[in-house]
Amino acid sequence: MSKQKVVFFWFRRDLRLEDNVGLFHALESDYPVIPLFIFDTAILESLAKNDARVTFIHQTLEKINADLNAFNSALLVKNGETLAVWKALFEAYDIQSIFFNKDYEPYAIKRDLAIADFALKNNVAVSAFKDQVIFEELEITKADGLPYTIYTPFKNKWLDKFKQIGTFPDYSEEKQFSNFYPSNFEFPTLEAIGFTESTIQVKPHNLTKISNYDETRDFPALDSTSYLSPHLRFGTVSTRKLVTWANKKNAVFLSELIWREFFMQILFNFPKVMTNNFKSAYDGIEWRNNEEEFKKWCKGETGYPMVDAGMRQLNETGYMHNRVRMVVASFLCKHLLIQWQWGEAYFAEKLLDYDLSANVGNWQWAAGTGCDAAPYFRVFNPEIQLKKFDGKGVYIRQWIAEFDLGYGQPMVEHAMARDRAISTYKAGILK
């Protein structure tokens, strides 16, 4: 019995049917489209069994599957090592082509090259598309063709090029949905994948709070942020539509979206930043790396209210306000002289919006070791930050129940820690 000719669209960081470039082009093909998602065991094996991000992905896929059911189709969900999954699919179907949207992280690039190599050896075409960014790889470069390592000129070039675009095509013509492969694939439970539902949930995004983002973004008690970051990370929203909206509504919010692309191109062009300092001159710093102090930082027991409130918010919800992230990161690297890699790994475990490029970029910014980073002698004073951005203590009381009952003493004195950090950096920076 001959196998039916089909094409596959492979969902990854683009979990939506609307305005999805790769999916749009797959549906334009001459063959019915099987939508696919693979729970990659190479990624999952390092996660807790109740990881909130896996729960969110599963919930999002359920919604996509329900939408596909309306078109007499279903999402094919697999669990395993990606190349092994694809080899089994090649046995089961007469695959004519594979479509997916690009991912720019080192692991994803290696994975996708392996899949593409296998497909091409089996005479199957592979088509990859730009979807999660406005400009990718080497589209924004200096005059000599080299990538930018300073944000402001990157942003200016980005904005100039963005103005030339005009409007984006609409990649969501529903009439194409009739080209999905007719199917009733069984949708697996979370338990079947080896996970349990998390009590931590991803919040719906809310753009109504962004109109005065530039005025309110630094005050965590106002709860005035959009909660967009996990949705951007997993592609439940269209970057093109979001950037178009931000361009009309708030320049500062747009600038934050450009930072996201800046860090993505830094990781793509300088993959060493995933584990090593961007500025190799900082490799000589003698970090203290005290494990007991790190545990106190993780638990939110440093004695500095803004640091502790931020860490407790992270541990309980998977979120942390951006201003607070800067304070807790600076405290770890400067006050405690603990390597940024320790904090980056802890954030990677806990953050709902964990994105490798942004996490590494922002941690290296705080530590002073990254491109366009805060200077090493800039040491946030957590007490001044608290007075400026949560003067009435609304935010800290939300996360520190015992604050008014005799809160503990700071684990390290600020002036001493600041002087120690600056002298340690000075001594360690290689000439």
C-alpha positions in Angstrom: 0.0 0.0 0.0 1.5 3.3 -1.1 2.0 6.0 1.4 0.3 9.4 1.0 2.4 12.3 -0.1 2.5 15.0 2.6 4.5 17.9 3.8 5.3 18.7 7.4 5.2 21.9 9.3 7.3 21.7 12.5 6.2 24.0 15.4 9.0 25.1 17.7 9.1 28.7 19.0 6.1 29.7 17.0 3.1 28.2 18.8 0.2 29.8 16.9 -1.7 29.4 13.7 -2.1 33.1 13.1 0.6 35.1 11.2 3.0 32.2 11.1 5.4 32.5 8.1 6.6 28.9 7.8 3.1 27.5 8.3 1.7 29.9 5.7 4.2 28.7 3.1 3.7 25.1 4.0 -0.1 25.5 3.4 0.7 27.0 0.0 2.3 23.7 -1.1 0.7 21.1 -3.4 0.4 18.5 -0.6 -1.6 18.3 2.6 0.2 19.6 5.7 0.8 17.6 8.8 1.4 20.0 11.7 4.0 18.6 14.1 5.4 19.3 17.5 8.2 17.3 19.1 8.8 17.3 22.9 12.6 17.1 22.6 14.0 14.8 25.2 17.4 16.4 24.9 15.8 19.5 26.4 13.3 17.9 28.7 15.6 15.6 30.5 17.2 18.4 32.5 13.8 19.9 33.6 11.8 19.3 36.8 8.8 17.1 36.2 6.5 19.9 37.1 8.2 22.5 35.0 5.8 25.4 34.4 7.0 26.0 30.9 6.2 22.5 29.8 2.7 22.9 31.2 2.3 26.1 29.3 3.5 24.5 26.1 1.2 21.6 26.5 -1.8 23.9 27.2 -0.9 26.0 24.1 -0.7 22.9 21.9 -4.1 21.7 23.2 -5.6 25.0 22.0 -3.9 24.7 18.6 -5.1 21.1 18.3 -8.7 22.2 19.1 -8.5 24.9 16.4 -7.2 22.3 13.9 -10.0 19.9 14.8 -12.4 22.6 13.4 -10.6 22.0 10.0 -10.9 18.2 10.2 -7.2 18.0 11.2 -5.1 17.5 14.3 -1.7 18.3 15.7 0.8 15.4 15.6 2.7 15.4 18.9 5.8 13.3 19.4 8.1 12.8 22.3 11.7 11.8 21.8 15.1 12.6 20.3 14.4 14.8 17.3 16.4 12.9 14.7 14.9 9.6 15.8 11.4 11.0 15.6 12.0 12.3 12.1 13.5 8.9 11.0 10.3 7.2 12.1 8.1 9.8 10.3 10.1 9.1 7.1 9.1 5.5 7.5 5.5 6.3 8.0 4.9 9.0 5.4 5.9 9.9 1.9 7.3 13.3 2.9 7.8 15.8 0.1 9.0 18.7 2.1 9.6 20.0 5.6 8.8 23.6 6.7 9.8 25.3 9.9 10.8 28.7 11.2 14.4 29.4 12.1 15.8 29.3 15.6 19.1 31.0 16.2 20.4 29.3 19.4 23.5 27.1 19.1 21.7 23.9 20.1 18.8 24.6 17.7 21.1 25.4 14.8 23.0 22.1 15.3 19.7 20.2 15.6 18.2 21.8 12.5 21.3 21.1 10.4 21.2 17.4 11.4 17.5 17.2 10.4 18.1 19.1 7.2 21.1 16.8 6.3 19.0 13.7 6.9 16.1 15.1 4.8 18.2 16.1 1.9 19.9 12.7 1.9 16.4 11.3 1.5 15.6 13.7 -1.3 13.2 15.8 0.8 13.3 19.6 0.6 13.7 21.7 3.7 12.5 25.3 3.9 13.3 27.5 6.9 11.8 31.0 7.4 12.4 34.1 9.5 9.5 34.4 11.9 10.5 35.2 15.5 12.5 38.4 14.7 12.1 41.4 12.3 15.8 41.2 11.3 17.9 38.1 11.6 21.5 37.0 11.5 23.5 39.5 9.5 20.7 41.8 8.3 21.7 44.5 10.7 25.5 45.1 10.4 28.1 47.8 10.4 29.3 49.3 7.1 32.1 46.7 7.1 29.6 43.8 7.3 30.5 42.9 10.9 27.9 42.6 13.6 27.2 45.4 16.0 28.3 44.9 19.6 27.0 48.2 20.9 23.2 48.5 21.3 22.6 52.2 20.3 24.0 52.1 16.8 22.3 48.7 16.3 19.0 50.2 17.3 19.5 53.2 15.0 20.3 50.9 12.0 17.4 48.7 13.0 14.9 51.6 13.1 16.2 53.0 9.7 15.7 49.6 8.1 12.3 49.1 9.8 11.1 52.4 8.3 11.9 51.0 4.8 9.6 47.9 5.3 6.3 49.8 5.2 3.8 47.0 6.1 4.3 43.3 6.7 2.5 40.7 4.6 -0.4 38.9 6.4 0.6 35.3 6.9 -2.7 34.1 8.2 -5.1 33.5 5.4 -7.6 31.1 6.9 -8.7 29.9 3.5 -5.5 27.9 3.3 -6.4 25.9 6.4 -8.3 23.6 4.1 -4.9 22.2 3.1 -4.2 20.6 6.5 -3.9 16.8 6.5 -7.2 15.2 7.5 -6.5 13.4 10.7 -7.5 12.6 14.3 -4.1 12.1 15.9 -4.5 11.3 19.6 -3.3 14.3 21.7 -1.1 13.0 24.5 -1.6 13.9 28.2 1.1 15.7 30.1 1.7 12.6 32.1 2.3 10.6 28.9 5.2 12.9 28.1 6.6 12.3 31.6 5.5 15.5 33.3 2.9 16.7 35.8 0.9 20.0 35.7 2.6 22.9 37.4 0.8 25.1 39.9 2.7 28.0 38.4 0.8 29.4 35.4 1.7 31.8 32.5 -0.4 34.9 32.7 -2.3 36.2 29.7 -0.6 39.2 28.0 -2.1 42.6 28.3 -1.1 45.4 25.9 -3.5 48.0 27.5 -0.8 48.7 30.1 1.8 49.7 27.6 0.7 53.2 26.5 2.6 54.9 29.3 5.2 52.1 29.6 8.0 54.7 29.7 6.6 56.3 32.8 5.7 53.2 34.8 8.0 50.4 33.8 10.5 50.9 36.7 7.9 50.6 39.5 7.2 47.0 40.3 4.3 47.7 42.7 2.3 49.2 39.8 2.1 45.9 38.0 2.1 47.9 34.8 4.0 45.5 32.5 2.4 43.5 29.7 3.4 39.9 30.7 4.3 39.4 27.1 7.7 37.9 27.6 6.7 34.2 27.9 4.4 34.6 24.9 7.2 36.1 22.8 9.5 33.3 24.0 7.2 30.6 22.8 5.7 32.4 19.9 2.1 32.6 20.9 2.1 36.1 19.6 3.4 37.5 16.3 6.6 39.5 16.6 5.6 41.4 13.4 2.2 42.5 14.8 3.6 43.3 18.2 6.4 45.5 16.7 4.0 47.2 14.4 1.7 48.0 17.4 4.6 49.1 19.6 5.9 51.4 16.9 2.6 53.3 17.0 2.1 53.3 20.8 5.4 53.6 22.7 9.0 54.1 21.6 10.5 52.8 24.9 8.6 49.6 24.6 9.7 49.2 21.0 13.3 49.8 22.2 12.9 46.8 24.6 11.8 44.6 21.6 14.9 45.8 19.7 17.1 44.8 22.7 15.7 41.3 22.3 16.9 41.1 18.7 20.2 42.7 19.7 20.9 39.9 22.2 19.8 37.3 19.7 22.3 38.5 17.1 25.0 38.6 19.7 24.4 35.0 20.6 24.2 34.0 17.0 27.5 35.8 16.0 29.3 35.2 19.3 28.1 31.8 20.6 30.9 31.7 23.2 28.8 34.1 25.3 26.5 31.2 26.3 29.1 30.1 28.8 32.1 32.6 28.6 32.6 36.3 29.1 32.1 38.4 26.0 34.9 40.5 27.2 37.7 38.1 27.7 39.7 40.7 29.6 37.3 39.9 32.6 38.5 36.2 32.6 41.0 37.0 35.4 38.5 38.1 38.0 38.8 36.0 41.2 35.2 35.3 42.1 34.3 34.3 45.7 31.6 31.9 44.6 30.5 31.2 48.2 27.9 28.4 48.0 26.1 29.3 51.3 25.7 32.9 50.2 24.4 31.8 46.8 21.8 29.7 48.6 20.6 32.7 50.6 20.4 34.7 47.4 18.3 32.0 45.7 15.9 31.8 48.7 15.5 35.5 49.0 17.2 35.7 52.4 19.9 38.3 51.8 18.5 40.9 54.2 18.0 43.4 51.3 14.2 43.8 50.8 14.2 44.5 47.1 16.6 41.6 46.4 14.7 39.2 48.5 11.2 40.3 47.2 12.4 39.7 43.7 13.8 36.3 44.4 10.7 35.2 46.2 8.5 36.5 43.4 10.6 34.4 41.0 10.5 31.3 43.1 6.7 31.5 43.6 5.5 32.7 40.2 8.3 32.3 37.6 8.2 36.1 37.0 10.4 39.0 38.2 10.0 42.6 37.3 12.7 44.0 35.0 14.0 46.7 37.4 14.2 44.1 40.2 16.1 41.7 37.9 18.8 44.3 37.5 19.1 44.8 41.2 19.2 41.1 42.1 21.7 40.4 39.4 24.0 43.2 40.3 23.8 42.1 44.0 24.9 38.6 43.1 27.8 39.6 40.9 29.0 42.7 42.7 28.0 42.4 46.4 28.7 38.7 46.7 31.2 38.3 43.8 29.5 35.2 42.5 30.0 34.5 38.8 27.1 35.5 36.5 26.9 32.0 35.2 25.5 30.8 38.6 22.7 33.4 38.4 22.1 32.8 34.8 21.6 29.1 35.4 19.2 29.7 38.3 17.1 32.1 36.2 17.1 29.5 33.4 15.6 27.0 35.8 12.9 29.4 37.2 12.0 32.0 34.6 8.8 31.5 32.6 10.2 33.7 29.9 13.6 32.1 29.9 15.3 32.9 26.6 19.0 32.0 26.3 20.1 35.0 24.4 18.3 37.6 26.7 19.2 35.7 29.9 22.9 35.5 29.0 22.9 39.1 27.6 21.3 40.6 30.6 23.4 38.7 33.1 26.6 39.7 31.4 25.3 43.3 31.3 24.8 43.2 35.0 28.2 41.6 35.6 30.0 44.1 33.4 31.5 41.2 31.3 29.2 41.5 28.3 29.0 43.7 25.2 27.7 47.2 25.9 27.5 46.2 29.6 27.2 48.3 32.7 30.7 49.5 33.7 32.3 47.3 36.4 32.4 50.2 38.9 28.6 50.6 38.7 27.3 48.8 41.7 23.5 49.2 42.4 22.7 50.2 46.0 19.7 48.0 46.8 18.5 50.4 49.5 18.6 53.4 47.2 16.8 51.3 44.5 14.1 50.5 47.0 13.6 54.1 47.9 13.4 55.2 44.3 11.2 52.5 42.9 9.2 51.1 45.8 9.4 53.9 48.4 6.2 52.9 50.2 7.2 49.3 50.3 4.1 48.0 48.5 6.1 45.6 46.3 8.3 44.2 49.0 5.4 43.7 51.4 3.7 41.6 48.7 6.5 39.1 48.7 8.1 39.4 52.2 5.4 38.5 54.7 7.6 39.1 57.7 8.9 42.5 56.6 7.0 44.5 59.3 7.8 41.9 62.0 11.5 42.6 62.4 13.2 41.9 59.1 16.7 40.4 59.1 19.9 42.3 58.8 21.7 42.5 55.5 24.1 39.6 54.9 26.8 42.0 53.7 27.3 45.8 54.2 26.9 47.7 51.0 29.8 50.1 51.2 32.3 47.3 52.0 30.8 45.1 49.3 31.0 47.9 46.7 34.7 48.7 47.5 35.5 44.9 47.5 33.8 44.5 44.1 35.6 47.4 42.5 39.0 46.4 43.8 38.5 42.8 42.8 37.4 43.8 39.3 40.4 46.2 39.0 42.8 43.5 40.0 41.3 40.8 37.8 40.7 42.7 34.5 43.5 41.6 32.2 45.5 44.3 30.5 
